[in-house]
Amino acid sequence: MASFKYLLSIILIIGFASCQNPKEEVPKKEFSISYEKFTLENGLEVILHKDTSDPMVAVASIFHVGSNREKPGKTGFAHFFEHMSFNDSENVPMGANRKLIPEWGGSRNGGTWSDGTIYYEVVPKDAFEKILWIDSDRMGFMINTVTQEALEAEIQVVKNEKRERNDNAPYGHTDEVIRKNLYPEGHPYSWTVIGSLKDLQTASLEDVKEFYREYYGARNATLVIAGDIDMDEAKQMVDKWFGEIRAGDPVESLGPMPVSLEATKMLYWEDNFAKLPELRMVYPSVENYHADGYALEALGQLLSGSKNAPLYQVIVEEEKLAPNAGSYQDGNELAGEFVIRVRANAGTDLDDVKVAIQSGMARFEQNGVNERDLKRIKAELETGLYQGVETVLNKAFQLAIDNEFYGDPGYIAEQAKLYQAVTTEDVMRVYNTYIKGKPYLMTSFVPAGMPELIVEGSELAEVEIEEVLADVAEEEVSRGDEAEYEKTVTKFDRSEPPFGPQATFTMPDIWTGEMGNGMKVYGIENNEIPLVSFDLTIKGGHWLDPLDKAGVSDLFADLMMEGTQSKTPAELEEAIGLLGSSISMNGNPEEIRIYGTCLSRNFEPTLALVEEILLQPRWDTAEYNRLKSALNTKLKGREANPIQIASVAFTRLMYGDDHIFGYPSSGTITSTENIDLDDLKSYYANLSPQLTSVHIAGDIDRETALKSLGSLEKNWTSEAPDFPSYNVPEQDKGGNLYFIDFPGAKQSVIFIGKATVSAGDPDFVKLDYANEKIGGGSSGQFFQILRIEKGYTYGAYSFFRNTNEIAPFIAYSNVRSNATKPSLEIFQDLLSNYAENFTEEDVITTQKKIQKSTLRSYESLGSKLGILRDISKYGKSNKYLEEDQETLRNMTLEDFKSTIETYLDESDMYYVVVGDAATQLEEVRQAGKGDPILMDINGNLIQ
């Protein structure tokens, strides 16, 4: 994982002052996370947080070493070492980290960013000591197990990650250009986290060992354990497993290293994968924990984060240059950046965008900060704060980062006060200090062959471009044998500990109700945090789109959020924000969904706004035109995403042109050309309370919730429409391989699959269970062979889509281009022999894995809403998860084999490959699927 930083939203660390009535002042409240901190003799700082709301434990270990500790010529090493750390250690079997943890019902990953590296897991509480065993062995006993073969194999995995996230993605090289030119040569931020391929290719075994010796001592780390633990028992276990890990030498702290520019720099790059021009302006700013960072965060929101924001007004509404604009403070340990980013409409000259940004900034300087907007931002942050600590893992993240980088795990309370204290004067001061009249770095990334869109005066940027060769001998690697070494002597037996007492999953209590207008209501009361998440799910969605106007429901949902009869779009946005709430509406394949999150005390006024949105649409022509333009930009951007191209083609092949699911729910450029505002008004007649299920989860009881719905019950009385019927066409494409050219692609996207059953079919849950061994996460066979064994990809998985209509099974991966043919052969072999190779041991492993993973799958309010949606949509019982587990426990080997043979016959599957035809078409032709059938990027057959 190349970057952990954005897993932690800034909302985790922001204070608040929310109000039910915007005119009333509400006393400030203090937020904190309880914890106990102690230090082992080896210097490891340990933080414990007890949370018994669910029977699970999160463990996070963070090291104060990121890419900023690397040396020129050895870039990418922190991230590469993170990868290596997951492979093997002295007392844990090779590959166990990726394989065993999912089988225990847990999840795991790691992340590296500029300043640090973190490893984290969430497991059922019975695997608590087991995870300490694995974590401590990785921290203290992995280095002797590293071999040259394992190093070379992991290099291929990291190269695949870079191809997937940077080289094969539009705008993927922007970070590289910014870092090279904003920071002086040799500055720790002057290279990317993932580093240079040339540097990675020359990494040696001694480099790995030196990096470990220098940075991976206990005194350079923080360990956080959060969840359902006994505090005294946890302390004893931590001392046992982590106490004898070597301390390591002290790592010198790096103080702030801010940068400045003597003059503005303007650079450009013609991007082979981009379909839309993008402009960024980057100003040097301040590091994390700097006093000015809080006002800069607010400045970013004030410049672009609402319909009242000057950049939004000028760029989006007035000049109509882009669907949106963004500005934000991006702080790190040593320095920071203030970024303005605009991805413009197709064909837009970025000179015009630059002028519009300058105009918006001038408007901000003239008008200053609107007190009401600043108040809205602070109100929104309270809700965001609680959302950010819904799970034990997020609490662990927060405690770990604030301890390691500030020295105070409880710093969130102080930060809350600092954000709350930001004034309009503070915002203007930081604007004048860091932005107004200051030099900046500007990048113009434009589609290849469109130099006329580049900002005038820009110079060509330097970008490292990998050439993927047909000769792959040097990339055909294996992990080799385990290392031979003298095992480290320890004070006690470090063998795998047993499971603790097993926890069982119990469905949360579910309450129901039915309103007089036909709305059905489902709820789960949960009082852990003062939040409520809810939705109104209205049957229909994309299913009710006219065939020749696919995309109506998506566009309709967007327009419904643009004001009401009594509120302009900006006024509606402000009304929601001043409550600290969020409301959105989106189209789905089989429903329209209005989703909201609010503080529990603000549920009723938030629901009143939902009613106003639903029953008093504004039908704003200007907003419709803006959204139609934004949709066109979005659809054009889809042409630059090979995964979306493969998905669109795969789905169209399954459902055909006479089924609405043969078209994306967002539509196509052709289908959306036919849509006008009257089509959206006609679609509005499809909304009916008789088709509506209301789902509510959080800090609210049944009586209060139903009472709050009384007004909507009284005022919404429309009748349900007739529904069209569609038939899934005969599935006659088994054995076919379809190829879509994506010139210059460094990776090929592979989709494989077939039609199966509806998610409401009794066999669907059995199918889901049968998929676990082959495609269920990092322990699945696709992942284990294509990534771990072969190094062809960064990930490979399979899944089923959840719809009432018959839905597909899909296996997929992004593989390096010159491994397309062998990857196809591996997929085919695994799928063809899946039933035959399924064993009694696989039955037991699958049963244990799924049963235990259920314990950690329904912690958040969003996941609780998912339970309620399954009940209302598919007619499941209020105990369906327990019933599904009983089904799993009763499944025999013959049941698994029969399910696979019935629904996952490889000979019925068809293959879609999106890749570089110049280098891969002939290779694919030799993959045993006959001549590839050619398609264009929109899923049309090429004759």
Disulfide bonds with the S-S distance in Angstrom:
none
